[in-house]
Each structure stands twice: as structure tokens, then as C-alpha cells.
């Protein structure tokens, strides 16, 4: 929901007139942003790039897509659709002790740990 809302808002701001304050702030740069020590500060632009990449939206050409509102809303909804309708079936992971099938590898690790404790085997 957060990703979808963020993309909808960014598309909305991109379609605004150039004199509007949200658009000016989103596309502006700080004049003195240099820090001597420590990690660089997180910028909204960087989190937006990660969000666009996670949704399989071209980071370079997102503004062209955002210009068409219906196409932009569709692109924002595609991540949820891919999550709800996966194209690949998950690889089954069988337990070596009781042959239970786990869908995720991390689930198998957790299950095998509990399974070993139940059967009195060393970890």
C-alpha cells in the first residue's frame, strides 16, 4: 500500500505545473549538501529509485510513463498483481527428518531445527 501510494503521489507531482511548490521541491537540489564524515544522507530521490526498480519501472524513463495517468496507475498496481499471481511455482523444500514440505528455504531451516529438538538429535 505504501509503494502504491508513493508512486501515485510522485506521478501526481510530476504532472503538476512547474510553478507549484511540491514540484519545485521534488526536482530541486541543495546548494550545500556536503558532509565531511559519516554515511551520505538518504534522499527522497534515492528511495524513489529503489521503489521504481522494485516495481520493474524504468528508472530513466519513469517521467514519460507518469505523464500518462492511466498508464502510471497501471504500473503502480503491477507489483501487487505479480505478487498475488506468481508465474513460477515455489520450489518445495522437504525436511530430512519427517519429509514435511516447506515452501520457503528459511521455513525449512526453522522447521528442521524444531524437528531435531523433538527427535532428540543434536543441532
C-alpha positions as CSV (number, residue, x, y, z in Angstrom):
1,X,0.0,0.0,0.0
2,X,2.9,2.4,0.8
3,X,4.6,1.7,-2.5
4,X,1.4,2.2,-4.4
5,X,0.7,5.5,-2.6
6,X,4.2,6.7,-3.1
7,X,4.1,6.1,-6.8
8,X,0.6,7.7,-7.2
9,X,1.9,10.8,-5.3
10,X,5.1,11.0,-7.4
11,X,3.1,10.7,-10.6
12,X,0.7,13.4,-9.4
13,X,3.6,15.8,-8.5
14,X,5.2,15.1,-11.9
15,X,2.0,16.1,-13.7
16,X,1.7,19.4,-11.8
17,X,2.5,22.8,-13.3
18,X,6.2,23.8,-12.9
19,X,5.4,26.7,-10.6
20,X,3.8,24.5,-7.9
21,X,5.8,24.2,-4.7
22,X,5.7,20.3,-4.4
23,X,7.2,20.0,-7.9
24,X,9.8,22.7,-7.2
25,X,10.9,20.9,-4.0
26,X,10.9,17.4,-5.6
27,X,13.2,18.5,-8.5
28,X,15.4,20.9,-6.6
29,X,19.0,20.3,-5.3
30,X,20.5,21.6,-2.1
31,X,23.3,24.2,-2.7
32,X,25.4,22.9,0.2
33,X,24.9,19.2,0.9
34,X,28.5,18.2,1.5
35,X,29.2,16.2,4.7
36,X,32.7,15.6,5.9
37,X,32.1,12.4,7.9
38,X,29.6,9.6,8.0
39,X,27.4,8.0,5.5
40,X,25.6,10.2,3.0
41,X,22.1,11.3,4.0
42,X,19.2,9.4,2.4
43,X,17.5,11.4,-0.2
44,X,13.9,11.0,-1.4
45,X,15.3,10.6,-4.9
46,X,17.2,7.5,-3.8
47,X,14.2,5.9,-2.2
48,X,12.2,6.6,-5.3
49,X,14.7,4.9,-7.5
50,X,14.6,1.8,-5.2
51,X,10.8,1.8,-5.4
52,X,10.8,2.2,-9.2
53,X,13.3,-0.7,-9.6
54,X,11.2,-2.9,-7.2
55,X,8.2,-2.3,-9.4
56,X,10.0,-3.0,-12.7
57,X,9.6,0.6,-13.8
58,X,12.4,2.1,-15.9
59,X,14.3,4.5,-13.6
60,X,15.4,6.7,-16.5
61,X,12.0,6.9,-18.3
62,X,9.6,6.9,-15.4
63,X,8.7,10.6,-16.0
64,X,7.4,9.7,-19.5
65,X,5.2,7.0,-18.1
66,X,4.0,9.2,-15.3
67,X,2.8,11.8,-17.8
68,X,0.0,9.4,-18.9
69,X,-2.0,9.0,-15.6
70,X,-3.8,5.7,-16.5
71,X,-0.5,4.0,-17.6
72,X,1.1,5.3,-14.4
73,X,-1.6,3.9,-12.2
74,X,-1.4,0.6,-14.0
75,X,2.4,0.4,-13.5
76,X,1.9,1.1,-9.8
77,X,-0.6,-1.7,-9.5
78,X,1.5,-4.3,-11.4
79,X,3.7,-5.1,-8.3
80,X,0.6,-6.2,-6.4
81,X,-0.6,-8.2,-9.3
82,X,2.7,-10.0,-9.7
83,X,2.8,-10.8,-6.0
84,X,-0.8,-12.1,-6.0
85,X,-0.4,-14.2,-9.2
86,X,3.1,-15.6,-9.3
87,X,4.2,-17.1,-12.6
88,X,6.6,-19.5,-11.1
89,X,5.7,-22.2,-8.7
90,X,7.8,-22.2,-5.5
91,X,10.4,-24.9,-5.2
92,X,9.4,-27.4,-2.5
93,X,11.9,-28.0,0.3
94,X,11.4,-31.4,2.1
95,X,12.5,-31.9,5.7
96,X,15.2,-34.6,6.0
97,X,13.7,-35.9,9.3
98,X,9.9,-36.1,8.7
99,X,9.5,-35.3,5.0
100,X,7.3,-32.3,5.6
101,X,7.3,-29.9,2.6
102,X,8.2,-26.3,3.3
103,X,7.6,-23.6,0.6
104,X,10.5,-21.4,1.7
105,X,14.1,-22.3,2.5
106,X,14.0,-20.2,5.7
107,X,10.9,-22.1,6.8
108,X,12.7,-25.4,6.2
109,X,15.6,-24.3,8.4
110,X,13.3,-23.3,11.2
111,X,11.3,-26.5,10.9
112,X,14.4,-28.7,10.8
113,X,15.7,-27.1,14.0
114,X,12.4,-27.8,15.8
115,X,12.2,-31.3,14.3
116,X,15.7,-32.2,15.6
117,X,14.8,-31.0,19.1
118,X,11.6,-33.1,19.0
119,X,13.5,-36.2,18.0
120,X,16.4,-35.6,20.4
121,X,19.1,-35.2,17.8
122,X,22.0,-32.8,18.3
123,X,21.7,-29.5,16.4
